[in-house]
Amino acid sequence: MADQFAKTTYNSEELAEFDAVLVQKLTATTDEINFIKKILSRSDDNGTDSTASGVRTLEDGADMRQKEQLSQSAARLQKFASQLEAARIRIKNGTYGVCKDTGELIPKERLMAVPHTQQTVEAKLKQN
């Protein structure tokens, strides 16, 4: 009988709380992306110091590896930012917090921990 009265959506106050979490994470993610971009643009500047060619070659290899790692991090962060933006859109269109697989309401604790999720833990585990 209790399932008959189970909550199917979050109210506007709860959605505002989720939106605040999403905005906070989005701001932090965007700041991190911008920081990485700034590092990458500075690393393109080789400077004017004259370094022995053997040492310079080793440094160039390390620089390339670091650039690649930073680029990969930026790509992951950009994907995360896109997921956060999509979650904010779901808040606006009224589908936020509803599992895309089961149609059940995703528990608030899960949404606070992973605010961009579209699945309950059970649905996510079945997917794997």
C-alpha positions as CSV (number, residue, x, y, z in Angstrom):
1,M,0.0,0.0,0.0
2,A,2.9,2.4,0.8
3,D,4.2,2.1,-2.8
4,Q,0.9,3.4,-4.0
5,F,1.7,6.8,-2.4
6,A,5.4,6.8,-3.2
7,K,6.8,10.2,-4.1
8,T,7.3,10.5,-7.9
9,T,9.0,14.0,-8.2
10,Y,10.9,16.4,-6.1
11,N,9.2,19.7,-5.0
12,S,10.5,23.1,-6.1
13,E,12.4,23.7,-2.9
14,E,14.3,20.4,-3.3
15,L,14.9,21.1,-7.0
16,A,16.4,24.5,-6.0
17,E,18.7,22.7,-3.5
18,F,19.8,20.3,-6.2
19,D,20.3,23.2,-8.7
20,A,22.5,25.0,-6.1
21,V,24.7,21.9,-5.8
22,L,24.9,21.6,-9.6
23,V,25.8,25.3,-10.0
24,Q,28.5,24.9,-7.3
25,K,30.0,21.9,-9.0
26,L,29.7,23.5,-12.5
27,T,31.5,26.6,-11.3
28,A,34.3,24.6,-9.7
29,T,34.6,22.4,-12.9
30,T,34.7,25.5,-15.2
31,D,37.3,27.1,-13.0
32,E,39.4,23.9,-13.2
33,I,39.0,23.8,-17.0
34,N,40.1,27.4,-17.3
35,F,43.1,26.8,-15.1
36,I,44.2,23.8,-17.2
37,K,43.7,25.9,-20.4
38,K,45.9,28.6,-18.9
39,I,48.6,26.1,-18.0
40,L,48.5,24.6,-21.5
41,S,48.7,28.0,-23.2
42,R,51.7,28.9,-21.0
43,S,53.5,25.7,-21.7
44,D,53.4,26.6,-25.4
45,D,55.8,29.4,-24.5
46,N,59.3,27.8,-24.7
47,G,61.0,30.8,-23.2
48,T,64.3,32.2,-24.2
49,D,66.8,30.4,-22.0
50,S,69.4,28.3,-23.7
51,T,69.5,24.8,-22.4
52,A,71.8,22.0,-23.4
53,S,70.1,20.1,-26.2
54,G,70.1,16.7,-24.5
55,V,68.4,18.1,-21.4
56,R,66.0,20.1,-23.5
57,T,65.0,16.9,-25.4
58,L,64.2,15.2,-22.1
59,E,62.2,18.3,-20.9
60,D,60.3,18.4,-24.2
61,G,59.3,14.8,-23.7
62,A,58.1,15.4,-20.2
63,D,56.3,18.6,-21.3
64,M,54.5,16.6,-24.1
65,R,53.4,14.0,-21.6
66,Q,52.2,16.6,-19.2
67,K,50.3,18.4,-22.0
68,E,48.7,15.2,-23.0
69,Q,47.6,14.4,-19.4
70,L,46.3,17.9,-18.9
71,S,44.4,17.8,-22.2
72,Q,42.8,14.5,-21.2
73,S,41.9,16.0,-17.8
74,A,40.3,19.0,-19.5
75,A,38.3,16.7,-21.8
76,R,37.0,14.7,-18.8
77,L,36.1,17.9,-17.0
78,Q,34.4,19.2,-20.1
79,K,32.3,16.0,-20.3
80,F,31.4,16.4,-16.6
81,A,30.4,20.0,-17.1
82,S,28.2,19.0,-20.0
83,Q,26.5,16.4,-17.7
84,L,26.0,19.0,-15.0
85,E,24.4,21.4,-17.6
86,A,22.2,18.6,-18.8
87,A,21.1,17.9,-15.2
88,R,20.1,21.6,-14.9
89,I,18.0,21.3,-18.0
90,R,16.3,18.3,-16.5
91,I,15.4,20.4,-13.5
92,K,13.8,23.0,-15.8
93,N,11.9,20.4,-17.8
94,G,10.7,18.5,-14.7
95,T,12.5,15.2,-15.3
96,Y,15.4,15.6,-12.8
97,G,15.7,12.9,-10.2
98,V,13.7,10.3,-12.1
99,C,15.6,7.2,-13.1
100,K,15.7,6.9,-16.9
101,D,15.5,3.1,-16.6
102,T,13.0,2.4,-13.9
103,G,11.0,5.7,-13.7
104,E,11.5,5.6,-10.0
105,L,12.6,8.6,-8.0
106,I,16.4,8.6,-7.4
107,P,17.1,8.9,-3.6
108,K,18.1,12.4,-2.5
109,E,21.3,11.1,-0.9
110,R,22.4,9.7,-4.3
111,L,21.6,13.0,-6.1
112,M,23.5,15.0,-3.5
113,A,26.5,12.8,-4.0
114,V,26.2,12.4,-7.8
115,P,23.9,15.3,-8.8
116,H,24.2,14.6,-12.6
117,T,23.1,10.9,-12.3
118,Q,20.1,9.7,-14.2
119,Q,19.9,6.3,-12.6
120,T,19.2,4.7,-9.2
121,V,22.1,2.6,-7.8
122,E,20.1,-0.5,-8.6
123,A,19.6,0.4,-12.2
124,K,23.3,1.4,-12.6
125,L,24.4,-2.0,-11.1
126,K,22.1,-3.9,-13.5
127,Q,23.6,-2.0,-16.4
128,N,27.1,-3.3,-15.6
